[in-house]
Amino acid sequence: MARQSITLTQPNDAWLKEQIDSQEYTNKSEVVNDLIRQARKQQAQIDWIRAKIEAAENSGFTGKSKDQILALAKKSNHGKI
């Protein structure tokens, strides 16, 4: 594992200590690694959503009105909208 030295603000250091004191984690490294894992997972979700939006935008626009689109959506979802 790579070893790093980081500087924390006082509020962030206090929060890390609280996580350890609550016995949620055993040391600061566990907390930081968990936060990084969560951030990486969140970024993967953002990237997926961004790709879906980009694909939708590249597929073209419709000439239908919002009411027509809503009616089609309701029909395709069996009225569950």
N, CA, C and O atoms as a DFTB+ gen file, in Angstrom:
324 C
 N C O
     1  1       0.837      -1.178       0.000
     2  2       0.000       0.000       0.000
     3  2       0.881       1.240       0.000
     4  3       1.933       1.280       0.639
     5  1       0.428       2.249      -0.732
     6  2       1.158       3.508      -0.763
     7  2       0.947       4.261       0.542
     8  3      -0.159       4.307       1.080
     9  1       2.008       4.837       1.029
    10  2       1.936       5.608       2.262
    11  2       1.928       7.082       1.893
    12  3       2.728       7.522       1.068
    13  1       1.022       7.850       2.504
    14  2       0.864       9.264       2.197
    15  2       0.879      10.077       3.471
    16  3       0.547       9.593       4.554
    17  1       1.270      11.312       3.310
    18  2       1.194      12.264       4.410
    19  2       0.258      13.378       3.954
    20  3       0.461      13.977       2.898
    21  1      -0.762      13.648       4.752
    22  2      -1.715      14.688       4.386
    23  2      -1.907      15.651       5.556
    24  3      -1.689      15.304       6.717
    25  1      -2.315      16.851       5.218
    26  2      -2.617      17.857       6.226
    27  2      -4.122      18.065       6.231
    28  3      -4.745      18.246       5.184
    29  1      -4.696      18.037       7.430
    30  2      -6.141      18.199       7.585
    31  2      -6.457      19.483       8.324
    32  3      -5.689      19.943       9.170
    33  1      -7.603      20.053       7.985
    34  2      -8.072      21.191       8.779
    35  2      -8.514      20.661      10.137
    36  3      -8.777      19.467      10.283
    37  1      -8.596      21.525      11.108
    38  2      -8.983      21.102      12.460
    39  2     -10.365      20.466      12.472
    40  3     -10.538      19.428      13.111
    41  1     -11.369      21.046      11.789
    42  2     -12.683      20.394      11.807
    43  2     -12.668      18.994      11.167
    44  3     -13.334      18.079      11.652
    45  1     -11.907      18.840      10.084
    46  2     -11.837      17.528       9.436
    47  2     -11.120      16.516      10.321
    48  3     -11.522      15.355      10.394
    49  1     -10.057      16.956      10.993
    50  2      -9.338      16.054      11.893
    51  2     -10.235      15.643      13.056
    52  3     -10.234      14.483      13.470
    53  1     -11.004      16.604      13.583
    54  2     -11.917      16.291      14.690
    55  2     -12.978      15.290      14.237
    56  3     -13.334      14.377      14.981
    57  1     -13.481      15.464      13.012
    58  2     -14.494      14.536      12.494
    59  2     -13.905      13.139      12.350
    60  3     -14.545      12.153      12.715
    61  1     -12.686      13.052      11.820
    62  2     -12.035      11.741      11.698
    63  2     -11.894      11.072      13.063
    64  3     -12.175       9.883      13.212
    65  1     -11.458      11.846      14.058
    66  2     -11.310      11.303      15.412
    67  2     -12.648      10.812      15.958
    68  3     -12.702       9.797      16.653
    69  1     -13.732      11.533      15.643
    70  2     -15.066      11.108      16.098
    71  2     -15.436       9.756      15.491
    72  3     -16.034       8.915      16.163
    73  1     -15.083       9.548      14.229
    74  2     -15.386       8.269      13.571
    75  2     -14.657       7.127      14.263
    76  3     -15.205       6.035      14.415
    77  1     -13.442       7.376      14.676
    78  2     -12.665       6.353      15.373
    79  2     -13.199       6.153      16.786
    80  3     -13.329       5.020      17.251
    81  1     -13.509       7.254      17.471
    82  2     -14.047       7.168      18.835
    83  2     -15.379       6.423      18.877
    84  3     -15.692       5.762      19.867
    85  1     -16.163       6.527      17.801
    86  2     -17.449       5.832      17.755
    87  2     -17.269       4.352      17.424
    88  3     -18.236       3.592      17.374
    89  1     -16.024       3.957      17.202
    90  2     -15.651       2.576      16.882
    91  2     -16.203       2.110      15.542
    92  3     -16.314       0.911      15.285
    93  1     -16.542       3.061      14.704
    94  2     -16.958       2.743      13.340
    95  2     -15.740       2.288      12.541
    96  3     -15.836       1.413      11.680
    97  1     -14.603       2.891      12.839
    98  2     -13.335       2.566      12.195
    99  2     -12.272       2.428      13.276
   100  3     -12.443       2.905      14.397
   101  1     -11.168       1.764      12.922
   102  2     -10.109       1.597      13.919
   103  2      -8.996       2.623      13.780
   104  3      -8.229       2.837      14.718
   105  1      -8.901       3.268      12.600
   106  2      -7.878       4.294      12.431
   107  2      -8.273       5.252      11.308
   108  3      -9.216       4.999      10.558
   109  1      -7.535       6.349      11.210
   110  2      -7.852       7.377      10.218
   111  2      -7.706       6.854       8.792
   112  3      -8.460       7.261       7.908
   113  1      -6.764       5.972       8.561
   114  2      -6.564       5.437       7.214
   115  2      -7.801       4.702       6.722
   116  3      -8.167       4.813       5.552
   117  1      -8.448       3.953       7.609
   118  2      -9.680       3.248       7.224
   119  2     -10.756       4.240       6.808
   120  3     -11.462       4.022       5.824
   121  1     -10.880       5.327       7.558
   122  2     -11.900       6.339       7.255
   123  2     -11.616       6.963       5.888
   124  3     -12.510       7.063       5.048
   125  1     -10.387       7.376       5.672
   126  2     -10.014       8.029       4.420
   127  2     -10.204       7.072       3.244
   128  3     -10.751       7.464       2.213
   129  1      -9.761       5.825       3.387
   130  2      -9.943       4.847       2.308
   131  2     -11.418       4.610       2.004
   132  3     -11.793       4.476       0.840
   133  1     -12.258       4.557       3.035
   134  2     -13.688       4.364       2.819
   135  2     -14.288       5.568       2.088
   136  3     -15.104       5.402       1.182
   137  1     -13.885       6.767       2.480
   138  2     -14.374       7.970       1.800
   139  2     -13.956       7.979       0.330
   140  3     -14.741       8.359      -0.538
   141  1     -12.735       7.567       0.056
   142  2     -12.264       7.521      -1.327
   143  2     -13.047       6.481      -2.126
   144  3     -13.413       6.731      -3.274
   145  1     -13.309       5.311      -1.526
   146  2     -14.125       4.286      -2.210
   147  2     -15.504       4.821      -2.540
   148  3     -16.012       4.606      -3.640
   149  1     -16.117       5.522      -1.584
   150  2     -17.439       6.106      -1.814
   151  2     -17.391       7.144      -2.926
   152  3     -18.287       7.190      -3.768
   153  1     -16.365       7.969      -2.936
   154  2     -16.231       9.000      -3.970
   155  2     -16.024       8.366      -5.341
   156  3     -16.569       8.848      -6.335
   157  1     -15.238       7.284      -5.404
   158  2     -15.021       6.597      -6.671
   159  2     -16.311       5.968      -7.176
   160  3     -16.597       6.019      -8.373
   161  1     -17.085       5.380      -6.287
   162  2     -18.363       4.790      -6.676
   163  2     -19.315       5.874      -7.179
   164  3     -19.994       5.695      -8.190
   165  1     -19.357       6.987      -6.471
   166  2     -20.215       8.103      -6.876
   167  2     -19.786       8.628      -8.246
   168  3     -20.632       8.946      -9.082
   169  1     -18.469       8.719      -8.480
   170  2     -17.983       9.204      -9.764
   171  2     -18.366       8.247     -10.888
   172  3     -18.695       8.683     -11.992
   173  1     -18.326       6.957     -10.615
   174  2     -18.737       5.964     -11.619
   175  2     -20.215       6.148     -11.972
   176  3     -20.596       6.037     -13.138
   177  1     -21.039       6.428     -10.970
   178  2     -22.465       6.666     -11.219
   179  2     -22.672       7.946     -12.031
   180  3     -23.497       7.987     -12.944
   181  1     -21.921       8.978     -11.690
   182  2     -22.014      10.239     -12.431
   183  2     -21.597      10.028     -13.878
   184  3     -22.243      10.534     -14.796
   185  1     -20.519       9.283     -14.083
   186  2     -20.045       9.015     -15.441
   187  2     -21.091       8.243     -16.244
   188  3     -21.285       8.504     -17.431
   189  1     -21.768       7.285     -15.586
   190  2     -22.801       6.491     -16.259
   191  2     -23.966       7.391     -16.673
   192  3     -24.455       7.317     -17.800
   193  1     -24.400       8.237     -15.746
   194  2     -25.508       9.157     -16.044
   195  2     -25.111      10.123     -17.161
   196  3     -25.894      10.390     -18.072
   197  1     -23.896      10.639     -17.078
   198  2     -23.416      11.572     -18.102
   199  2     -23.421      10.907     -19.478
   200  3     -23.811      11.526     -20.468
   201  1     -22.986       9.643     -19.541
   202  2     -22.974       8.913     -20.811
   203  2     -24.391       8.720     -21.340
   204  3     -24.623       8.844     -22.542
   205  1     -25.339       8.418     -20.459
   206  2     -26.738       8.252     -20.871
   207  2     -27.306       9.562     -21.406
   208  3     -28.008       9.570     -22.417
   209  1     -27.009      10.660     -20.735
   210  2     -27.494      11.968     -21.186
   211  2     -26.888      12.306     -22.536
   212  3     -27.583      12.779     -23.435
   213  1     -25.591      12.064     -22.677
   214  2     -24.927      12.359     -23.943
   215  2     -25.512      11.526     -25.087
   216  3     -25.732      12.035     -26.186
   217  1     -25.759      10.248     -24.818
   218  2     -26.355       9.384     -25.844
   219  2     -27.743       9.881     -26.225
   220  3     -28.109       9.880     -27.401
   221  1     -28.508      10.302     -25.237
   222  2     -29.856      10.812     -25.504
   223  2     -29.795      12.095     -26.323
   224  3     -30.569      12.281     -27.261
   225  1     -28.870      12.973     -25.960
   226  2     -28.738      14.219     -26.707
   227  2     -28.297      13.965     -28.152
   228  3     -28.737      14.654     -29.072
   229  1     -27.437      12.985     -28.337
   230  2     -26.942      12.676     -29.678
   231  2     -27.956      11.923     -30.528
   232  3     -27.790      11.808     -31.742
   233  1     -29.007      11.410     -29.894
   234  2     -30.002      10.644     -30.653
   235  2     -30.987      11.559     -31.386
   236  3     -31.778      11.097     -32.208
   237  1     -30.932      12.819     -31.092
   238  2     -31.801      13.764     -31.792
   239  2     -32.937      14.252     -30.918
   240  3     -33.154      13.763     -29.809
   241  1     -33.651      15.222     -31.443
   242  2     -34.758      15.826     -30.718
   243  2     -36.074      15.420     -31.361
   244  3     -36.121      15.005     -32.519
   245  1     -37.113      15.548     -30.600
   246  2     -38.432      15.183     -31.083
   247  2     -39.222      16.437     -31.451
   248  3     -38.957      17.534     -30.959
   249  1     -40.158      16.243     -32.296
   250  2     -41.057      17.329     -32.655
   251  2     -42.348      17.265     -31.862
   252  3     -43.238      18.093     -32.057
   253  1     -42.459      16.285     -30.964
   254  2     -43.673      16.108     -30.173
   255  2     -43.769      17.163     -29.071
   256  3     -42.761      17.668     -28.577
   257  1     -44.985      17.472     -28.709
   258  2     -45.209      18.409     -27.600
   259  2     -45.005      17.666     -26.278
   260  3     -44.938      16.437     -26.244
   261  1     -44.908      18.427     -25.203
   262  2     -44.744      17.787     -23.898
   263  2     -45.956      16.930     -23.545
   264  3     -45.809      15.894     -22.896
   265  1     -47.148      17.346     -23.963
   266  2     -48.349      16.551     -23.699
   267  2     -48.313      15.236     -24.474
   268  3     -48.726      14.199     -23.955
   269  1     -47.825      15.273     -25.701
   270  2     -47.708      14.045     -26.492
   271  2     -46.679      13.098     -25.867
   272  3     -46.895      11.888     -25.798
   273  1     -45.586      13.654     -25.427
   274  2     -44.547      12.834     -24.786
   275  2     -45.089      12.210     -23.508
   276  3     -44.867      11.027     -23.250
   277  1     -45.795      12.995     -22.713
   278  2     -46.382      12.481     -21.471
   279  2     -47.380      11.374     -21.768
   280  3     -47.392      10.355     -21.077
   281  1     -48.210      11.553     -22.777
   282  2     -49.198      10.529     -23.141
   283  2     -48.490       9.237     -23.563
   284  3     -48.917       8.147     -23.181
   285  1     -47.428       9.351     -24.335
   286  2     -46.674       8.159     -24.747
   287  2     -46.030       7.478     -23.543
   288  3     -46.027       6.251     -23.444
   289  1     -45.488       8.278     -22.634
   290  2     -44.869       7.704     -21.441
   291  2     -45.893       6.970     -20.585
   292  3     -45.623       5.878     -20.084
   293  1     -47.060       7.568     -20.419
   294  2     -48.115       6.924     -19.637
   295  2     -48.544       5.626     -20.300
   296  3     -48.772       4.622     -19.626
   297  1     -48.652       5.650     -21.602
   298  2     -49.083       4.449     -22.327
   299  2     -48.034       3.336     -22.189
   300  3     -48.382       2.173     -21.985
   301  1     -46.766       3.695     -22.300
   302  2     -45.709       2.678     -22.217
   303  2     -45.497       2.173     -20.801
   304  3     -44.938       1.092     -20.611
   305  1     -45.932       2.935     -19.801
   306  2     -45.805       2.520     -18.406
   307  2     -47.146       2.088     -17.818
   308  3     -47.293       1.976     -16.601
   309  1     -48.089       1.853     -18.666
   310  2     -49.422       1.395     -18.247
   311  2     -50.075       2.358     -17.254
   312  3     -50.724       1.938     -16.296
   313  1     -49.890       3.659     -17.504
   314  2     -50.539       4.664     -16.675
   315  2     -49.940       4.853     -15.315
   316  3     -50.591       5.433     -14.447
   317  1     -48.710       4.387     -15.077
   318  2     -48.096       4.487     -13.755
   319  2     -47.305       5.774     -13.561
   320  3     -46.483       5.859     -12.649
   321  1     -47.537       6.759     -14.389
   322  2     -46.841       8.039     -14.214
   323  2     -47.781       9.001     -13.518
   324  3     -47.413      10.147     -13.262
